[in-house]
Amino acid sequence: MAEDDLLHFEDLEPGMVFPLGPKNVAADEIVAFAMEYDAQPMHLDEEAGRNSILGGLAASGWHTCSMMMRMMTDSYLLRMAAEGAPGIDYVKWKKPVLAGDVLSGETRVLDSRTSNSRPGIGIVSFRHELRNQRGETVLESENPIMLRRRAPEASRP
């Protein structure tokens, strides 16, 4: 995508919403992620998951974050002049994500500011929410993302 076609810092306004998903959560994906990154029994085995407080084969919270990241990338990040994120303000896993769930949600622009140390960059704060097919919130998160500005020289004295 050409630079002129990308969304830049100036294009994002508080209240803008980007849809996320849907994403079908498959049992084999849960197990594969867990085998590699979070090999706890409730993420590896249906019976262990049922016997836990999670109630079934459950995705790791980190897997849920990874699925959200893919949904963000597919929805809007590849269309933005993004330069990465300086961190995550918070993430909350509100309900278990179980095999067979279908996740969807949205990302909302909260606010924005120009960078004091990098005139070519603006920082936009986002809030993300994922829900399962029953409308239950399974994940909430907020973080800033750094985006290139279209004309940083215009704001210099």
CORGI-V183114 format. One record per backbone hydrogen bond with DSSP energy under -1.0 kcal/mol. NH is the residue of the N-H (numbers start at 1). CO is the residue of the C=O. Records with the same first field share a line. If there is no record, write none. Layout:
NH = CO  CO
This chain:
5 = 2
6 = 3
7 = 79
9 = 148
11 = 8
12 = 9
15 = 109
16 = 13
18 = 107
20 = 105
23 = 103
25 = 101
30 = 26
31 = 27
32 = 28
33 = 29
34 = 30
35 = 31
36 = 32
37 = 33
38 = 34
40 = 38
43 = 40
44 = 41
45 = 41
49 = 45
50 = 46
51 = 47
52 = 49
55 = 49
56 = 49
58 = 42
59 = 97
64 = 60
65 = 61
66 = 62
67 = 63
68 = 64
69 = 65
70 = 66
71 = 67
72 = 68
73 = 69
74 = 70
75 = 71
76 = 72
77 = 72
78 = 73
79 = 76
80 = 77
81 = 7
82 = 80
83 = 146
89 = 142
90 = 142
92 = 140
94 = 138
99 = 57
100 = 25
101 = 98
103 = 23
104 = 131
105 = 20
106 = 129
107 = 18
108 = 127
109 = 16
110 = 125
113 = 123
115 = 121
121 = 118
122 = 147
123 = 113
124 = 145
125 = 111
126 = 143
127 = 108
128 = 141
129 = 106
130 = 139
131 = 104
132 = 136
135 = 132
138 = 130
139 = 130
140 = 92
141 = 128
142 = 90
143 = 126
145 = 124
146 = 84
147 = 122
148 = 81
149 = 120
154 = 151
155 = 152
